Amino acid sequence: MNISLSWDLFVIVFFVVIVAYSFIIGRDNTLKVILGTYVSMIAADAGGNLFADYFAGSQMFMKLLNFASVSNEQEAVVFVKVVVFVILVILFAVRGAFIVDTVDDRSAAIRLVLSVLYAVMSAGLIISTILVFISGVSLVGGGDFGTDNALWGIYDSSNLIRSIVNNSHLWFSMPALSFLVHSLYTKKE
């Protein structure tokens, strides 16, 4: 058996790990991760933009370029956004000061389906956020895909990554809309 390492394999493994983690922590904590991901997404994007505005060209910025083995300022900003995003998602998942408590008034089959849906949406949201950050798009400040980013080579060679990036708006909106629909159809205590 000859297995070649590719970005598709990396994305699939990362997706499966997030889904598996979601089953381990349960549906309520997966919803907490989703909500924390939204907050982390905006905070990391804004923080990366602040970093670019105030530290570009400084000595600290140049040290970060050397430390992160990146070749230009755009890659350093992407690196900062992704690192801040991942750290914030982990912190919100582990130490977030909010509780999600859904009512389990449905059958076991429906609860399982909801858990699977939320796990997949959590994984898709996290992966699409990272890929959009790598593409050079700013969620807070607008903008468009950068012309010299690391994603284009991968984007051109991977149908999976192209699909995730092209459908990022769907990955961004579906978890929130699903949570809202779930909330509307949950009986209140």
C-alpha positions in Angstrom: 0.0 0.0 0.0 1.5 3.3 -1.1 0.1 6.3 0.8 1.2 9.7 -0.4 1.1 12.6 2.0 -1.0 15.5 0.6 -2.9 18.5 1.9 -6.1 16.6 1.3 -5.0 13.9 3.6 -3.9 16.5 6.2 -7.3 18.3 6.0 -9.2 15.0 6.2 -7.2 13.8 9.2 -7.7 17.2 10.9 -11.4 17.1 10.2 -11.7 13.5 11.6 -9.7 14.5 14.7 -12.1 17.5 15.4 -15.2 15.3 14.8 -13.8 12.6 17.2 -13.0 15.3 19.8 -16.5 16.6 19.4 -17.9 13.1 20.3 -15.6 12.9 23.3 -16.7 16.2 24.7 -20.4 15.8 23.9 -23.0 18.0 22.1 -23.2 20.8 24.6 -19.4 21.3 24.7 -19.3 21.0 20.9 -21.8 23.9 20.8 -19.5 25.8 23.2 -16.6 25.1 20.8 -18.6 26.5 17.9 -19.6 29.6 19.8 -16.0 30.1 20.9 -14.8 29.5 17.4 -16.9 32.5 16.2 -15.5 34.7 18.9 -12.0 33.5 18.2 -12.4 34.0 14.4 -13.2 37.7 14.8 -10.7 38.3 17.6 -7.9 36.6 15.7 -8.6 38.4 12.5 -8.8 41.8 14.2 -5.7 41.0 16.2 -3.8 40.0 13.1 -4.8 43.2 11.4 -3.8 45.2 14.4 -0.5 43.4 14.4 0.0 44.3 10.7 -1.0 47.9 11.3 1.2 48.6 14.3 4.1 46.2 14.2 4.9 45.8 10.5 8.5 46.7 9.9 9.4 46.8 13.6 12.3 44.8 15.1 9.8 42.5 16.9 8.1 41.9 13.6 11.4 41.0 11.9 12.2 38.6 14.7 8.8 36.9 14.3 9.5 36.6 10.5 12.8 34.8 11.4 11.2 32.7 14.1 8.2 31.6 12.0 10.4 30.9 8.9 8.1 33.1 6.8 9.4 35.1 3.9 7.2 38.2 3.9 4.9 40.4 6.0 1.7 38.9 4.6 2.8 35.4 5.7 3.7 36.7 9.1 0.2 38.3 9.5 -1.4 35.0 8.4 0.9 33.1 10.9 -0.2 35.4 13.7 -3.9 35.1 12.8 -3.8 31.3 12.7 -1.8 30.9 15.9 -4.0 33.4 17.8 -7.1 31.7 16.4 -6.0 28.2 17.5 -5.0 29.4 21.0 -8.3 31.2 21.5 -10.4 28.3 20.3 -8.6 26.0 22.8 -8.9 28.5 25.6 -12.6 29.0 24.9 -13.2 25.3 24.7 -11.3 24.6 28.0 -11.9 27.7 30.0 -14.7 29.6 28.3 -16.8 31.5 30.9 -20.1 30.4 29.4 -22.2 27.2 29.5 -24.3 25.7 26.8 -27.0 23.4 28.2 -29.4 21.9 25.7 -32.5 20.0 26.8 -32.4 16.3 25.9 -36.1 15.8 25.2 -35.6 13.9 22.0 -35.0 10.3 21.1 -31.5 8.8 21.2 -31.4 8.7 17.4 -32.2 12.4 17.0 -29.6 13.2 19.7 -27.0 11.2 17.8 -27.9 12.9 14.5 -27.6 16.3 16.2 -24.3 15.4 17.7 -22.9 14.2 14.3 -24.2 17.4 12.6 -22.7 19.7 15.2 -19.4 17.8 15.2 -19.1 18.1 11.4 -20.1 21.8 11.4 -17.5 22.4 14.2 -14.8 20.8 12.1 -15.8 22.6 9.0 -16.0 25.9 10.7 -12.5 25.6 12.2 -10.9 24.2 9.1 -12.5 26.8 6.7 -11.5 29.6 9.1 -7.9 28.5 9.0 -8.0 28.2 5.2 -9.6 31.6 4.7 -7.0 33.1 7.0 -4.2 31.4 5.0 -5.8 32.8 1.8 -5.2 36.4 3.0 -8.8 37.4 3.4 -9.8 39.6 6.4 -13.2 38.9 7.9 -13.2 42.2 9.8 -11.6 44.6 7.3 -12.9 43.1 4.1 -10.4 42.7 1.4 -10.0 39.9 -1.2 -7.7 37.0 -1.7 -4.1 37.9 -1.6 -2.1 37.5 -4.7 1.1 36.0 -3.2 -0.2 33.7 -0.5 0.7 30.2 0.3 -2.8 28.8 -0.3 -2.9 29.3 -4.1 -0.6 26.4 -4.9 -2.6 24.2 -2.6 -5.9 25.6 -3.8 -5.0 24.9 -7.5 -3.9 21.3 -6.8 -6.6 20.3 -4.3 -10.3 19.9 -5.1 -11.1 19.5 -1.4 -9.4 22.7 -0.3 -10.9 24.6 -3.2 -14.3 23.3 -2.2 -13.8 24.3 1.4 -12.6 27.8 0.6 -15.2 28.4 -2.1 -18.0 27.3 0.3 -16.6 29.1 3.4 -19.6 31.3 3.7 -21.7 28.1 4.1 -19.3 26.7 6.7 -19.5 30.1 8.5 -23.3 30.3 8.5 -24.5 26.8 9.0 -23.5 26.2 12.6 -25.1 29.4 13.8 -28.3 28.8 11.8 -28.5 25.2 13.0 -28.0 26.3 16.6 -30.8 28.8 16.2 -33.2 26.3 14.6 -32.3 23.8 17.3 -33.1 26.5 20.0 -36.4 27.3 18.4 -37.5 23.7 18.5 -36.3 22.9 22.0 -38.9 22.9 24.7 -38.2 25.4 27.5 -38.2 24.3 31.1 
